[in-house]
Amino acid sequence: MRAELFEERDISQVAGNAPNDVKAAVADTSMFFARRIDGVTGPIFGEAITKRMIVTEVSIDKKAEEPLKTEGRVVCELTVEEDMVNGGGNIHGGCSAFLVDICSSMCLMALRLATSGEYEGSVSQSLNIVYHSPAGLGERLRIVNTTMTMGARATSARTEIWNTTHHRLVSSGVHIKMKPSPPPKANL
């Protein structure tokens, strides 16, 4: 995927110093669900949640700890709705893990697009989540994602999901991704 495919999108409300084409690509949250296998026509897991997510910042900065390295940062906002909660009325742990998965992928995508102009899909290798406090129905979330490493085969990012209604950390996670394995060769 090339960044310039998204240059026409309205990004006027997206803060940060990333190039406009990178902001436009990352702000298009529907792109995570654009590719479907034949026969899948209905909604895909998490699609409705992702469509409600608003990207508020896309930045590319020097790492504070290592100025020779660059990091991507993407911030998203979302309100907890019924399709995100457990029986107790709080965000479900699986939904928090889904948000870490999707949103951390966005900051990895932003950095790759900003540095190379292209982005190839990747798959999850590891997702490590810590749950800190609940977020209830109707409460607002701020999801802060920062890249950690950007290797040739594996990448990693960290995510913090903040409850902005009560000013507390809801969950945090580290996501490691890798290039997908090539399809198997046919045995003739």
C-alpha positions, 0 to 999 in steps of 0.5 A, a space after each residue: 500500500 502506498 501513502 499517496 493513495 489516501 491524499 484526498 482524505 480530510 485530515 484537518 482535525 488530525 494533529 501531529 507532524 506526520 506528512 499529510 498522506 500518512 495522516 490520511 492513510 492512518 485516519 482511514 480506520 476502515 482500511 483494516 477491513 477493506 480486504 475480505 475473502 470471497 463469500 464474506 459479505 457481512 460485518 467482520 469482528 470489530 468493524 463497527 467499533 473501528 468505524 467509530 474510532 477517531 484518529 486525533 494525532 499522527 506524529 513521527 519523532 526522534 526517540 527520546 531515549 535514542 535520538 538516532 531512531 525514529 518512532 511513530 505515535 498515533 492517538 485515537 479516541 472512542 466512546 465505550 458503547 454496548 457492543 464493547 462491554 461485558 455483563 458488568 457494563 465495563 469494557 470487555 477485556 477482549 475488546 481492550 485487546 482488540 483495540 491494542 491490536 488495531 491501534 498499535 498496528 496504526 502507529 507501525 503503519 504510520 512509521 513505515 509509510 513515513 520512512 519508506 512510503 509503503 506499507 505491507 501488512 503484518 500479522 500478530 506474533 504476540 499481544 501482551 495486555 495488562 488490565 488496570 481499571 474499568 471503563 464503563 458504558 458511555 465513558 470516553 477512551 484515549 488510546 495512545 500508541 507508540 512504536 518500539 522497534 521497526 525491524 525487517 521481519 518483526 516490529 513492536 509497539 506499545 499502547 495505553 488505553 486511558 479513560 478520559 472521563 475518570 483520568 485513569 489508565 484502563 489497560 496497556 499492552 505490547 504488540 509484536 508483529 511479523 511478516 506473514 509466512 508465504 503461502 505453501 507451495 503446491 505439491 505436484 
